[in-house]
Amino acid sequence: MITEIHPKLPMRNKALTLAYYQQLGFEPSGNADYDEYLMLKRDEIEIHFFAFPNLNPAENYGQVYIRTNQIDSLYQSFLDRQIAIHPNGPLQEKPWGQKEFSLLDPDNNLLTFGQSL
């Protein structure tokens, strides 16, 4: 039986990635600290990052879709903390039955947060 998924995204700078995701409410996960690997958790989700120092962010197509049951308050909390919302991804209702918004992390990984309408 499959029970969880932990997406793995590229990062150029571990400290920068950690600082950005901590602004989003994520905290380190696991018992060990690895030089070239980072595991972060918030609520019931976990995202892993692997070192890719030569990553060109303009060529990065990493994406994660994160479901929530409190889209409005999550969006507002990010606005309150002045976290940049993707220019094409403000909170809106989509024709596929989701209310969504998107962010880009420092390495151009796209984070889309969504809730069913």
N, C-alpha and C positions, 0 to 999 in steps of 0.2 A: 504494500500500500504506500503510495506517495503522500507525504504529509506536509512538506514545506519546500520553499524555493528560496535560495539566497543568490540573487544576481551578483555577478562580478563585473565591475566596471574599471576602466583604466584611470590611473592618477599619475600626474607628473611629480607632485610634491606632497608627501604624506602629511606634513604639518599643516599645509594650506587646506588640504582636503578635510582633515580632522576639524580645523577651525570653522570651515564653512558649514559642515554638517552639524556641528554642535550648535550653531546658530539656528538650525532647523529643529533642534531638540533631540538629536541623535547622541548617543554615548558609546564609548568603546565597549566591545563585547568580547568575551573569551578571557582566558587566564594568562595569556602570553602576549608579548609585544614583538612583532616581527618587523624587521627593517623594511622589507619590501611588500608588506601585506597589511591591510587594515580591515577590521571587521567592526561595523557600527550597527547599533540597534536602537529602535524607537518603538515603543509599544510592542506589537507582535511581529514587526518586520525587521529583517536584518539585511544589510547590503554589505558586500565585500568589495574591496578595491585591491588591485594589483599594480605594482610599480611599472610604469611605462614612461621613463624620463624623456624619451625622444618623441613622445606623442605630439602631433600637430593638432591642436584643438579644432581647427577648421576642417580637419578630415576625420574627426571622431563622430561616430554615429551611435554611441552608447545611449540606450534608452531604458527607462523603467517606468512601468505604470503601477502606481500605488493607490490602492483602494482605501477609502476612509468612510466613516459614517457621520462625520462632522465637518463637511467640506467648507461651510461658511465660516465657522469659527477658526478652522485651520488657516484658511486664506487670510482672514483678518489678522490673525496672530503674526503671520509673515509680513503683512503690510505694516503692522505696528512696530515690528523689528527692522523695518526698512530693508527687507530682503527683496532683491530685484525679481520681479515677475517677468517671464519671457515676453518680449514685445508682441508676439502673436499668440500669447497664451493667457490672457486675463480670464478670470472666473466667468464661465458662461455655460449655458445649457446647450448640449450638442444634439443633433438629430438622431444619434444612436442611443439616446436614453440615458446619457450621463451628464452630470454637471462637473466641469473640469477646469483646472488651471495648470500651468507649467512653469518650471524654473530651469535654468541652465546652471550647472555647477562650474567651478573654475576650469574644468577640463572639457567643457562643452557636452557633458552627459546631460541628456534631457530627462527631467523628472516630471512626470505628469501625475497629478493627484486627481482622483475621480470618485464620484459617488453616484449610485443609481438614482434616477428620478423616481 
